[in-house]
């Protein structure tokens, strides 16, 4: 029988001979610092040296400091109001319309209201005389209609003057003018409807009465719908 081969992985030494050291056994693992560790060490060892401007260079300008008022710890809001306020102003457009209504009522005094009939001034005298006897006769005779137009025109003219006074709003005057204009409108519509809307049944004085109603209504709506102007 053949002898088994010796284990080739074993290292045998002859007697009296020294064992040759394996270089792999003598390797020493050296720990080298990483790049980030070297960078941190370099930053710690580096001293910050301020930049020295070159000779003859202009010095750097100093920062401009903006003045601010000293803070008041007790104040939480400004003494003035930051909200918009209404401006006091007149209403020239509404005033012009109401004054024109009053002028139209004045012109109707000199003109006949019906063909061959009395002028507005004659009707005004009849209104005053009838009201002095019994004011209820004004409605039975129909004289309340010219009386309402003439008196309404005078009131609208006065309200137009008041619209020229500066105020935040003229809505109260506009409401009053609207009531007066509504009475005038009724005073001209009633006789027109009684005559079946025939233009030939009326004369130039009644046309000015219609102008009183229209101008008064427009001026009243203008003053009523115009709100305050904020600033």
HELIX and SHEET records of a PDB file:
HELIX    1   1 UNK A   35  UNK A   45  1                                  11    
HELIX    2   2 UNK A   92  UNK A  107  1                                  16    
HELIX    3   3 UNK A  108  UNK A  110  5                                   3    
HELIX    4   4 UNK A  120  UNK A  133  1                                  14    
HELIX    5   5 UNK A  137  UNK A  141  1                                   5    
HELIX    6   6 UNK A  144  UNK A  162  1                                  19    
HELIX    7   7 UNK A  171  UNK A  194  1                                  24    
HELIX    8   8 UNK A  199  UNK A  201  5                                   3    
HELIX    9   9 UNK A  204  UNK A  225  1                                  22    
SHEET    1   A 2 UNK A  86  UNK A  87  0                                        
SHEET    2   A 2 UNK A 229  UNK A 230 -1                                        
END                                                                             
